[in-house]
Amino acid sequence: MTDHGNQTATTSISVLVVPGESPVPRITASPLNPEGRQPVAFSGELSTDDRGITSYRWLFPPRAFDFAGRALDADQWIAAGVTQDDRLTVTGNGNWGANYVFSFRPASSAAAPSRAASTPPPTPLAPWWASKNLDINSGHENTFPYALYFDNGELRAYEYGSDRGKIGEYTRGLSYDFRIETLPGAGARYHVRPSGTGAAFELVFTSDQRTDTAFSFGADVHSGTFGFDDFVVTGTFVSAMAVRTPVFPGGPVTLEVVDHEWQTNTAQVTIQPVVGQPPQAVISGPTSAQAGVVLSFDAYRSSDDHGIASYSWDFGDGTTPGAGPAVNHRYNTPGRYTNTLTVLDFANQAASASLVIDVSPATRSPVSPGASLTASNSLTKPSPARKSPSRPLPAASRCPSITSGTSVMGPAPSPTPPPPPPPPTPSKLATPTPAPKAPPSTPRSPSSSPMASPSATPTPSSSARNPSPPR
């Protein structure tokens, strides 16, 4: 320390840092034998250390995604403009970052063969970016470190939106497998092959750019329609004390824990998926209705020994299929329709059930003869002609009403106020008002008498004045 006179003094203390015990990882996982892609709940909460654990990291075996069923796994994917029907289909709308799909589970390295089948419009432009950064708020193409870009017959490499050049060609309408492998330190290798040929992957480009160490994976489609399935990712990890995720096709799952001294220890559990019994589909709902009426259907009584993964509904009228255990639907045209429910379990085993619905024409409420349609779309029976009152009707009498016979639905009209009485005629016997007296000095002449004045105007008495009109 130094005082204001620049005099200093020094003291010291010895600190002995001793190593503590290594952390002890403990895993709880359920179920250990899930059915197919059934999610498994992992937790490292029971792990211990004498001075505390600073981080948990789960390392998973290679993971496969075949997008079975019609419901995209919301625990795994973030998507817009995407449909799923035993494969994933993304249709562009002419803008980057509008229609996309990506996983929010990171991967330390990406080795991802996938099939991409394009349906070519006049100008199909669509990249499948096999590795993406960890920004979960955007699916834009400039958030993908390593990308294969399918550009109107040309295959190009893009990295964070930067064009690395043409690396090959593709035929629109065909399917391709591709593979992107990240390299230690920086860079990646790009591989492509036609699907279903049995050919080996061809190395088409090697990059030495970018040093990202953790990735997610996904696609951003600008134009055209592209389908994806059989997606495999290796080297995946999740940094969290607990996580719930499928482990398919199975294998060892490792928990790595680190304490404050950077001492590390690991534990491992093996997940072995099984195939259980097929599901049972049961549909409940009405079997008859009028056209235009909203109907409710549910599949709550459906069952499976490991749980149902997805529900899909085909309403039989050509409309968009429904999803979920309960749906609402409206048949707008009379006829007979078959509503079909299909359920899938986590091993992709399916079961279906159907319900026939007879839809009759819509009926209208009974209307009495002589009814007319008012501006408020309510039916009102004309009232007998009467003189309109001189002031507006109360607000309640403006409410629409339906009249049938002598029964009235809705507020009754307010009674019409009686007209004011006619003003009375002034009395002929009214006494004229006396004239003021003349000053005493002036003699009064006979002509000054009020009775003799022909111009005097009689004034009605107060009792004969007109009453005020009723308020």
VEXDREN-2710 file (C-alpha; in Angstrom, 1 decimal):
% VEXDREN-2710
k/r/px/py/pz
1/MET/0.0/0.0/0.0
2/THR/1.1/3.6/-0.6
3/ASP/0.2/6.7/1.5
4/HIS/0.0/10.4/0.3
5/GLY/3.7/10.8/0.9
6/ASN/4.4/7.9/-1.4
7/GLN/5.6/5.8/1.5
8/THR/4.9/2.1/0.9
9/ALA/4.5/-1.0/3.0
10/THR/4.0/-4.6/2.0
11/THR/2.6/-7.6/3.7
12/SER/1.7/-11.1/2.4
13/ILE/-0.3/-14.2/3.3
14/SER/0.2/-17.7/2.1
15/VAL/-2.7/-19.5/0.4
16/LEU/-2.5/-23.3/0.1
17/VAL/-4.5/-24.7/-2.7
18/VAL/-5.2/-28.4/-2.2
19/PRO/-6.9/-30.6/-4.7
20/GLY/-10.3/-31.8/-3.8
21/GLU/-12.0/-35.0/-4.6
22/SER/-12.9/-35.7/-8.2
23/PRO/-16.6/-35.3/-9.1
24/VAL/-18.8/-38.3/-9.0
25/PRO/-21.3/-38.4/-11.9
26/ARG/-24.5/-40.3/-11.5
27/ILE/-27.1/-40.9/-14.2
28/THR/-30.8/-41.5/-13.9
29/ALA/-32.6/-42.4/-17.2
30/SER/-36.1/-43.5/-18.0
31/PRO/-37.0/-45.6/-19.8
32/LEU/-33.9/-47.6/-20.5
33/ASN/-35.7/-49.6/-23.2
34/PRO/-37.8/-47.0/-25.0
35/GLU/-40.0/-48.0/-28.0
36/GLY/-38.3/-46.7/-31.1
37/ARG/-38.0/-42.9/-30.9
38/GLN/-39.7/-42.6/-27.6
39/PRO/-38.0/-39.7/-25.7
40/VAL/-35.8/-40.7/-22.7
41/ALA/-35.5/-38.5/-19.7
42/PHE/-31.9/-38.1/-18.4
43/SER/-30.7/-36.4/-15.3
44/GLY/-27.4/-35.8/-13.6
45/GLU/-28.9/-34.3/-10.4
46/LEU/-27.5/-37.0/-8.2
47/SER/-23.9/-36.3/-9.2
48/THR/-21.7/-35.0/-6.3
49/ASP/-18.5/-33.2/-5.6
50/ASP/-16.9/-31.9/-2.4
51/ARG/-16.8/-28.3/-3.7
52/GLY/-19.6/-28.4/-6.3
53/ILE/-20.0/-29.2/-10.0
54/THR/-19.8/-26.4/-12.6
55/SER/-21.0/-28.1/-15.8
56/TYR/-22.8/-31.1/-17.1
57/ARG/-22.6/-32.3/-20.7
58/TRP/-24.4/-35.3/-22.3
59/LEU/-22.7/-37.0/-25.3
60/PHE/-25.1/-39.1/-27.5
61/PRO/-24.5/-41.8/-30.1
62/PRO/-25.3/-41.1/-33.7
63/ARG/-28.9/-40.0/-34.0
64/ALA/-31.3/-40.8/-36.9
65/PHE/-34.3/-38.8/-38.0
66/ASP/-36.7/-40.3/-40.5
67/PHE/-39.6/-37.8/-39.9
68/ALA/-42.2/-40.6/-39.6
69/GLY/-45.8/-39.6/-39.2
70/ARG/-47.4/-36.2/-39.6
71/ALA/-46.3/-34.4/-36.5
72/LEU/-42.9/-32.7/-36.3
73/ASP/-41.2/-33.2/-33.0
74/ALA/-41.4/-29.8/-31.2
75/ASP/-38.8/-31.0/-28.7
76/GLN/-36.3/-31.3/-31.5
77/TRP/-37.1/-28.9/-34.3
78/ILE/-38.0/-25.2/-34.9
79/ALA/-39.7/-24.8/-38.3
80/ALA/-41.8/-22.5/-40.5
81/GLY/-43.5/-23.4/-43.8
82/VAL/-42.9/-27.1/-43.2
83/THR/-45.1/-30.2/-43.5
84/GLN/-44.4/-33.7/-42.4
85/ASP/-45.8/-36.9/-43.8
86/ASP/-43.3/-39.7/-43.4
87/ARG/-40.7/-37.2/-44.7
88/LEU/-40.1/-33.5/-44.2
89/THR/-41.2/-31.1/-47.0
90/VAL/-40.1/-27.5/-47.1
91/THR/-41.6/-25.1/-49.8
92/GLY/-40.0/-21.8/-50.3
93/ASN/-41.9/-18.5/-50.8
94/GLY/-39.2/-16.4/-52.6
95/ASN/-37.5/-15.1/-49.4
96/TRP/-34.6/-16.3/-47.3
97/GLY/-35.3/-16.9/-43.7
98/ALA/-39.0/-17.4/-44.2
99/ASN/-39.5/-21.1/-44.6
100/TYR/-36.9/-23.2/-42.8
101/VAL/-36.3/-26.0/-40.3
102/PHE/-33.5/-26.5/-37.8
103/SER/-32.7/-28.4/-34.7
104/PHE/-32.1/-26.5/-31.4
105/ARG/-30.0/-29.4/-30.0
106/PRO/-26.3/-28.6/-30.8
107/ALA/-23.8/-31.0/-32.3
108/SER/-20.1/-30.9/-31.8
109/SER/-19.4/-32.2/-35.3
110/ALA/-21.8/-33.0/-38.2
111/ALA/-21.7/-36.1/-40.2
112/ALA/-25.1/-36.1/-41.9
113/PRO/-26.2/-38.2/-44.8
114/SER/-29.6/-37.1/-46.1
115/ARG/-31.9/-37.5/-49.1
116/ALA/-33.0/-34.3/-50.8
117/ALA/-35.7/-34.7/-53.5
118/SER/-36.6/-31.5/-55.3
119/THR/-39.8/-30.7/-57.2
120/PRO/-38.6/-28.1/-59.7
121/PRO/-40.5/-25.0/-60.4
122/PRO/-39.2/-22.6/-63.1
123/THR/-36.5/-21.3/-60.8
124/PRO/-35.8/-23.7/-57.9
125/LEU/-33.4/-22.2/-55.4
126/ALA/-32.9/-24.1/-52.1
127/PRO/-30.0/-24.7/-49.9
128/TRP/-29.9/-27.5/-47.3
129/TRP/-27.5/-26.2/-44.7
130/ALA/-26.3/-29.3/-42.8
131/SER/-24.7/-27.3/-40.0
132/LYS/-26.0/-24.2/-38.4
133/ASN/-24.9/-21.9/-35.6
134/LEU/-26.7/-21.9/-32.2
135/ASP/-29.0/-18.9/-32.9
136/ILE/-32.5/-20.3/-32.3
137/ASN/-34.2/-17.0/-33.3
138/SER/-33.4/-17.2/-37.0
139/GLY/-33.5/-19.7/-39.8
140/HIS/-31.8/-17.4/-42.3
141/GLU/-29.2/-18.8/-44.6
142/ASN/-26.5/-16.4/-43.2
143/THR/-26.7/-18.3/-39.8
144/PHE/-25.3/-21.6/-41.3
145/PRO/-21.5/-22.0/-41.1
146/TYR/-21.3/-24.9/-43.7
147/ALA/-23.9/-25.3/-46.4
148/LEU/-24.7/-27.2/-49.6
149/TYR/-26.7/-24.9/-51.9
150/PHE/-28.9/-26.5/-54.6
151/ASP/-29.0/-23.6/-57.1
152/ASN/-31.0/-24.4/-60.4
153/GLY/-28.8/-27.4/-61.3
154/GLU/-25.6/-26.2/-59.7
155/LEU/-24.3/-27.4/-56.4
156/ARG/-22.4/-24.7/-54.5
157/ALA/-20.8/-24.3/-51.1
158/TYR/-21.9/-21.5/-48.9
159/GLU/-20.5/-20.5/-45.5
160/TYR/-22.3/-17.9/-43.4
161/GLY/-23.9/-16.6/-46.5
162/SER/-20.6/-16.3/-48.4
163/ASP/-20.4/-18.2/-51.8
164/ARG/-17.3/-20.5/-51.9
165/GLY/-18.0/-21.4/-55.5
166/LYS/-19.5/-24.2/-57.6
167/ILE/-18.6/-27.6/-56.4
168/GLY/-20.8/-29.9/-58.6
169/GLU/-24.1/-30.3/-60.4
170/TYR/-27.4/-32.0/-59.7
171/THR/-30.4/-33.0/-61.7
172/ARG/-33.7/-31.5/-60.5
173/GLY/-36.3/-34.0/-59.4
174/LEU/-33.8/-36.6/-58.3
175/SER/-32.7/-37.5/-54.8
176/TYR/-29.2/-37.1/-53.4
177/ASP/-27.4/-38.1/-50.2
178/PHE/-24.9/-35.5/-48.8
179/ARG/-22.5/-35.5/-45.9
180/ILE/-20.7/-32.6/-44.2
181/GLU/-18.0/-33.4/-41.7
182/THR/-16.5/-30.7/-39.5
183/LEU/-12.7/-30.9/-39.0
184/PRO/-10.7/-30.3/-35.8
185/GLY/-9.8/-26.7/-35.4
186/ALA/-11.4/-25.3/-38.5
187/GLY/-13.1/-26.2/-41.8
188/ALA/-15.2/-29.0/-43.1
189/ARG/-15.4/-31.7/-45.8
190/TYR/-18.4/-31.9/-48.2
191/HIS/-19.6/-35.2/-49.8
192/VAL/-22.4/-36.0/-52.2
193/ARG/-23.8/-39.1/-54.0
194/PRO/-27.0/-40.0/-55.8
195/SER/-29.5/-41.7/-53.5
196/GLY/-30.2/-45.4/-53.9
197/THR/-27.3/-46.2/-56.1
198/GLY/-25.0/-47.8/-53.5
199/ALA/-22.2/-45.6/-54.7
200/ALA/-19.6/-44.3/-52.3
201/PHE/-19.7/-40.7/-51.2
202/GLU/-17.7/-38.4/-53.4
203/LEU/-15.6/-35.6/-51.8
204/VAL/-16.6/-32.5/-53.6
205/PHE/-15.1/-29.7/-51.5
206/THR/-12.8/-29.1/-48.5
207/SER/-13.0/-25.9/-46.5
208/ASP/-10.4/-24.5/-44.1
209/GLN/-12.7/-21.6/-43.0
210/ARG/-14.7/-21.1/-39.8
211/THR/-13.7/-22.2/-36.3
212/ASP/-17.2/-22.9/-34.8
213/THR/-17.0/-25.7/-32.2
214/ALA/-20.8/-26.4/-31.8
215/PHE/-23.5/-26.6/-34.3
216/SER/-27.2/-27.4/-34.8
217/PHE/-28.4/-28.5/-38.2
218/GLY/-31.2/-27.6/-40.6
219/ALA/-32.3/-26.0/-43.9
220/ASP/-33.5/-22.7/-45.4
221/VAL/-35.5/-22.9/-48.6
222/HIS/-35.9/-19.9/-50.9
223/SER/-37.9/-21.3/-53.8
224/GLY/-39.2/-24.7/-54.9
225/THR/-40.2/-27.7/-52.9
226/PHE/-37.6/-30.0/-51.2
227/GLY/-38.1/-33.1/-49.2
228/PHE/-35.8/-34.6/-46.6
229/ASP/-35.6/-37.9/-44.7
230/ASP/-33.1/-40.4/-43.2
231/PHE/-31.1/-37.6/-41.5
232/VAL/-28.3/-38.8/-39.3
233/VAL/-26.1/-36.6/-37.0
234/THR/-23.0/-37.8/-35.1
235/GLY/-21.2/-36.2/-32.2
236/THR/-24.2/-34.6/-30.7
237/PHE/-24.1/-33.2/-27.2
238/VAL/-26.3/-31.2/-24.9
239/SER/-25.0/-29.0/-22.0
240/ALA/-27.6/-29.2/-19.2
241/MET/-28.1/-31.1/-15.9
242/ALA/-31.2/-32.7/-17.3
243/VAL/-32.4/-33.4/-20.8
244/ARG/-35.3/-35.3/-22.5
245/THR/-34.6/-36.6/-26.0
246/PRO/-35.0/-39.7/-28.2
247/VAL/-31.9/-41.9/-28.6
248/PHE/-32.5/-43.8/-31.8
249/PRO/-31.2/-46.3/-33.0
250/GLY/-29.7/-46.5/-29.5
251/GLY/-26.3/-46.9/-27.9
252/PRO/-24.2/-45.5/-25.1
253/VAL/-25.0/-42.1/-23.6
254/THR/-22.2/-40.4/-21.6
255/LEU/-22.5/-37.8/-18.9
256/GLU/-19.4/-35.6/-18.4
257/VAL/-19.2/-33.5/-15.2
258/VAL/-16.6/-30.9/-14.3
259/ASP/-15.9/-29.4/-10.9
260/HIS/-14.4/-26.0/-9.9
261/GLU/-10.8/-27.4/-10.2
262/TRP/-11.6/-28.5/-13.8
263/GLN/-11.4/-32.1/-12.7
264/THR/-13.6/-34.2/-15.0
265/ASN/-15.3/-37.5/-14.6
266/THR/-17.8/-39.5/-16.7
267/ALA/-20.5/-42.0/-16.4
268/GLN/-22.4/-44.0/-19.0
269/VAL/-25.7/-45.7/-19.6
270/THR/-26.8/-47.7/-22.6
271/ILE/-30.2/-47.2/-24.2
272/GLN/-31.7/-50.1/-26.2
273/PRO/-34.9/-49.3/-28.1
274/VAL/-37.5/-52.0/-28.5
275/VAL/-40.6/-52.6/-30.6
276/GLY/-43.7/-53.1/-28.6
277/GLN/-47.3/-53.9/-29.4
278/PRO/-49.1/-52.0/-32.2
279/PRO/-51.4/-49.2/-31.0
280/GLN/-55.1/-49.3/-30.9
281/ALA/-57.1/-46.4/-32.5
282/VAL/-60.5/-45.4/-31.2
283/ILE/-62.4/-42.4/-32.6
284/SER/-65.2/-40.6/-30.8
285/GLY/-67.6/-38.0/-32.2
286/PRO/-71.0/-37.3/-33.8
287/THR/-72.3/-39.4/-36.7
288/SER/-74.8/-36.9/-38.0
289/ALA/-75.0/-33.1/-38.3
290/GLN/-76.2/-30.2/-40.3
291/ALA/-73.9/-28.6/-42.9
292/GLY/-71.9/-25.7/-41.5
293/VAL/-72.0/-26.9/-37.9
294/VAL/-68.6/-27.3/-36.1
295/LEU/-68.1/-30.9/-34.9
296/SER/-65.7/-32.2/-32.2
297/PHE/-63.8/-35.5/-32.6
298/ASP/-61.3/-37.0/-30.2
299/ALA/-59.0/-40.0/-29.9
300/TYR/-58.6/-40.1/-26.1
301/ARG/-59.5/-43.7/-25.9
302/SER/-56.7/-44.8/-28.2
303/SER/-53.9/-46.6/-26.5
304/ASP/-50.4/-48.1/-26.9
305/ASP/-48.2/-50.0/-24.5
306/HIS/-45.5/-47.3/-24.7
307/GLY/-47.5/-44.3/-25.7
308/ILE/-48.8/-42.8/-28.9
309/ALA/-46.4/-40.6/-30.9
310/SER/-48.8/-38.9/-33.3
311/TYR/-52.4/-38.5/-34.3
312/SER/-53.6/-37.6/-37.8
313/TRP/-57.1/-37.0/-39.2
314/ASP/-58.4/-37.3/-42.7
315/PHE/-61.9/-35.7/-42.7
316/GLY/-62.8/-37.2/-46.1
317/ASP/-63.8/-33.9/-47.7
318/GLY/-60.5/-32.9/-49.3
319/THR/-59.6/-30.3/-46.6
320/THR/-56.3/-30.0/-44.8
321/PRO/-55.7/-33.0/-42.5
322/GLY/-55.9/-32.5/-38.8
323/ALA/-53.4/-33.4/-36.0
324/GLY/-53.5/-34.0/-32.3
325/PRO/-55.7/-36.1/-30.0
326/ALA/-58.7/-33.8/-30.4
327/VAL/-59.9/-31.8/-33.4
328/ASN/-62.8/-29.6/-34.6
329/HIS/-64.1/-29.7/-38.1
330/ARG/-67.0/-28.4/-40.2
331/TYR/-68.6/-30.0/-43.2
332/ASN/-70.0/-27.3/-45.4
333/THR/-71.7/-29.5/-48.0
334/PRO/-74.4/-32.1/-47.3
335/GLY/-73.4/-35.7/-48.0
336/ARG/-71.9/-38.7/-46.4
337/TYR/-68.3/-38.4/-45.2
338/THR/-65.8/-40.8/-43.6
339/ASN/-63.5/-39.3/-41.0
340/THR/-60.4/-41.5/-40.6
341/LEU/-58.0/-41.4/-37.6
342/THR/-54.5/-42.8/-37.9
343/VAL/-52.3/-43.1/-34.8
344/LEU/-48.6/-44.0/-34.8
345/ASP/-46.5/-45.3/-31.9
346/PHE/-42.8/-44.5/-31.4
347/ALA/-41.8/-47.5/-33.5
348/ASN/-43.9/-46.2/-36.4
349/GLN/-46.5/-48.9/-36.0
350/ALA/-49.9/-47.6/-37.2
351/ALA/-53.5/-48.2/-36.5
352/SER/-56.6/-46.6/-37.9
353/ALA/-60.3/-46.1/-37.1
354/SER/-63.1/-44.5/-39.1
355/LEU/-66.4/-42.8/-38.4
356/VAL/-69.1/-42.1/-41.0
357/ILE/-70.9/-38.8/-40.7
358/ASP/-74.2/-38.0/-42.5
359/VAL/-74.4/-34.3/-43.1
360/SER/-77.9/-32.9/-43.9
361/PRO/-78.7/-29.5/-45.4
362/ALA/-78.7/-26.6/-42.9
363/THR/-82.2/-25.6/-41.7
364/ARG/-83.4/-22.1/-40.8
365/SER/-85.5/-20.9/-37.8
366/PRO/-89.3/-20.8/-38.4
367/VAL/-90.6/-17.5/-39.6
368/SER/-94.2/-16.2/-39.4
369/PRO/-96.0/-15.1/-42.6
370/GLY/-95.3/-11.6/-43.6
371/ALA/-91.9/-11.4/-41.9
372/SER/-89.4/-9.1/-43.4
373/LEU/-85.5/-9.0/-43.3
374/THR/-84.2/-6.0/-41.4
375/ALA/-80.8/-4.3/-41.8
376/SER/-79.6/-6.1/-38.7
377/ASN/-80.3/-9.5/-40.3
378/SER/-83.1/-10.2/-37.8
379/LEU/-86.7/-11.0/-38.8
380/THR/-89.4/-8.6/-37.6
381/LYS/-93.1/-8.7/-38.2
382/PRO/-94.4/-5.3/-39.5
383/SER/-96.3/-3.3/-36.8
384/PRO/-99.7/-1.6/-37.6
385/ALA/-99.4/1.9/-38.9
386/ARG/-99.2/4.5/-36.2
387/LYS/-98.1/8.0/-35.8
388/SER/-94.4/8.2/-35.1
389/PRO/-93.5/9.8/-31.8
390/SER/-91.9/13.2/-31.8
391/ARG/-88.8/12.0/-30.0
392/PRO/-86.4/9.0/-30.5
393/LEU/-87.3/5.6/-29.1
394/PRO/-85.3/4.3/-26.1
395/ALA/-82.1/2.3/-27.0
396/ALA/-83.6/-1.0/-25.8
397/SER/-86.4/-0.8/-28.5
398/ARG/-83.7/-0.6/-31.2
399/CYS/-82.6/-4.2/-30.4
400/PRO/-83.5/-6.7/-33.1
401/SER/-86.4/-9.0/-32.2
402/ILE/-88.1/-12.0/-33.8
403/THR/-91.9/-12.0/-33.8
404/SER/-94.0/-15.1/-34.4
405/GLY/-97.7/-15.1/-33.8
406/THR/-98.2/-13.4/-30.5
407/SER/-94.8/-14.5/-29.0
408/VAL/-92.0/-11.9/-29.1
409/MET/-88.4/-12.8/-28.5
410/GLY/-86.3/-9.8/-27.5
411/PRO/-87.0/-6.5/-25.7
412/ALA/-90.7/-5.2/-26.0
413/PRO/-91.1/-1.8/-27.5
414/SER/-91.6/1.1/-25.1
415/PRO/-95.2/2.6/-24.9
416/THR/-95.8/5.6/-27.2
417/PRO/-96.3/8.8/-25.1
418/PRO/-99.8/10.4/-25.5
419/PRO/-100.0/13.5/-27.7
420/PRO/-100.1/16.8/-25.8
421/PRO/-103.6/18.3/-25.2
422/PRO/-104.7/21.2/-27.5
423/PRO/-104.3/24.7/-26.0
424/PRO/-107.5/26.0/-24.4
425/THR/-109.4/29.0/-25.9
426/PRO/-109.1/32.2/-23.9
427/SER/-112.3/33.1/-21.9
428/LYS/-114.6/35.7/-23.4
429/LEU/-115.3/37.0/-19.8
430/ALA/-111.8/37.9/-19.0
431/THR/-111.6/41.1/-17.1
432/PRO/-109.5/43.8/-18.8
433/THR/-106.5/45.0/-17.0
434/PRO/-107.1/48.5/-15.4
435/ALA/-105.2/51.3/-16.9
436/PRO/-102.8/53.3/-14.6
437/LYS/-104.3/56.3/-12.8
438/ALA/-103.7/59.7/-14.2
439/PRO/-101.8/62.2/-12.1
440/PRO/-104.1/64.2/-9.8
441/SER/-103.3/67.5/-11.5
442/THR/-104.6/66.3/-14.8
443/PRO/-108.4/65.9/-15.3
444/ARG/-109.6/62.6/-16.5
445/SER/-111.6/62.6/-19.7
446/PRO/-114.3/60.0/-20.5
447/SER/-112.2/58.8/-23.4
448/SER/-109.5/57.6/-21.1
449/SER/-111.7/55.0/-19.6
450/PRO/-110.4/51.4/-20.4
451/MET/-113.9/50.3/-21.0
452/ALA/-114.4/52.9/-23.7
453/SER/-111.1/52.3/-25.5
454/PRO/-111.7/50.2/-28.6
455/SER/-108.0/49.3/-28.9
456/ALA/-107.7/47.6/-25.5
457/THR/-106.6/43.9/-25.9
458/PRO/-107.9/41.5/-23.3
459/THR/-105.2/39.4/-21.6
460/PRO/-106.0/35.8/-20.5
461/SER/-105.9/35.2/-16.8
462/SER/-103.3/33.0/-15.3
463/SER/-105.8/30.2/-14.8
464/ALA/-106.5/30.1/-18.6
465/ARG/-102.9/30.1/-19.8
466/ASN/-101.7/27.1/-21.9
467/PRO/-100.2/24.3/-19.8
468/SER/-96.6/23.3/-20.6
469/PRO/-96.4/20.2/-22.7
470/PRO/-95.5/17.1/-20.8
471/ARG/-91.8/16.4/-20.6
END
